[in-house]
């Protein structure tokens, strides 16, 4: 994605009257006040002044935060008109927004098309109705299929966001959510392990012992299985886990041990280990072994904090293992040569 720049604009919790158990939007966005069209213009201008658009195939304005299509239509139009102005002038290429599945209908999509929106991300979270109920999502999985049918009919690109470890969730429901996502053929997906944030209903459940967060290893294992399903289907996985800059509140906002600032690397490193190890098992002690990945996956091959290198060293002490780059290898594929 090095040739793709995203200009993020946060519309914090505006347009979403629902209180999902996991959500405290003020703690997971960079600002909590209202955003005006002038703010949007300033944000876009600031980003455009700091990025080199030469060599970029796509510059995209993305509205994140609350459920964009739950905002009154006049405000949606005011925000989108600014982005569309930059798109029509050629200074940006695409307009992207996120919303809830139950905030999609024909009048909304007519308006989004009028202002040049390209991509709609749906915060699906889970395809399991019991998980949705326990999370107080306010809709069932049927709303997702209905929204996708309409979005597809209108010709928008769409993405799906899934969460791992919600109340009532399991490996089985996570894997099913990934497989249902594949059936809908989105162009992109995001995978977010559930984080217990202060001032949420989930935090209260956590304090009472009614909700137990996934351990980091559990979250990595579930996310790994979902990642493999989505990746095998050719779906672009835009994000895995929250960035550290997505969470504010000087350490007090996050509870439990699930969160990790390099969560994607933990997941991709686990995939790398899983794929490399079968190639090492039958190699005789004393051999020199070269393991290859492409440059993008080299750090995943080594593992976060060199965890894979340490693992292979301890698990196969009789092998002299070295790690190399092979530009020809696809993402997530590895080669082993024995001398």
SULURCOR-V279779 format. One line per field, one symbol per residue. ss: DSSP state (h for helix, s for strand, l for the rest). phi: phi as a letter, one per 40 degrees, with the letter a starting at -180 (. if undefined). psi: psi as a letter, one per 40 degrees, with the letter a starting at -180 (. if undefined). A space follows every 10 residues. Layout:
# SULURCOR-V279779
ss=???
phi=???
psi=???
This chain:
# SULURCOR-V279779
ss=lllsssssss slllllllll llllhhhlll llllllhhhh hhhhhhhhhh lllllllsss sssssllhhh llhhhhhhhh hhhhhhhhll lllssssssl hhhllhhhhh hhhhllllss ssssslllhh hhhhllllll lhhhhhhhhh hhhhllssss ssssllllll hhhhhhhhhh hhhhlllsss sssllsslll hhhhhhhlll lllllhhhhh hhhhhhhhhh hhlllsssss lllhhhllll lllsslllll llhhhhhhhh hhhhhhhhhh lllllllsss ssslhhhhhh hhlhhhhhhh hhhhhlllls ssssslllll llllssssl
phi=.ccbbbccbc bcfcgbccbc ccbbdccbbc abccbbdcdc cccccccccb bcccgccabb cbcbhccdcc cddccdcccc cccccccccg cbbabbabac ccbbacdccd cccdbgcbbb cbccgacccc cccccfcgab cdccccccdc ccdcgccabb bbbbgcdgca dccccccccc cdccfccaab bbccbcbdgb ccccccccgc bbcccccccc cccdccdccc cccgccccab gcccccbbhf gccbbgbcca cbcccccccc cdccccddcb cbccdgccbb bbacdccccc ccgdfgcccc cccccbccbc cbbbbbcccc dgbbbbbbb
psi=edehhhhhhh ghehegeigi dehgddefie ieiihidddd ddddddddee ihehehdhhh hhhibahdee iidddddddd ddddddddee didihiiiai defhiddddd ddddffidhh hhgddiehdd ddddefdeia dddddddddd dddeeiiiih hiihfiheii dddddddddd dddefieiii hhihhhiifi dddddddeee hhiiiddddd dddddddddd ddeehhgdih iiideehiff dedhiiedih dfdddddddd ddddddddee dehiieihhh hiiiddeddd ddihffdddd dddddgeeig hihihhdehi heiiihhh.
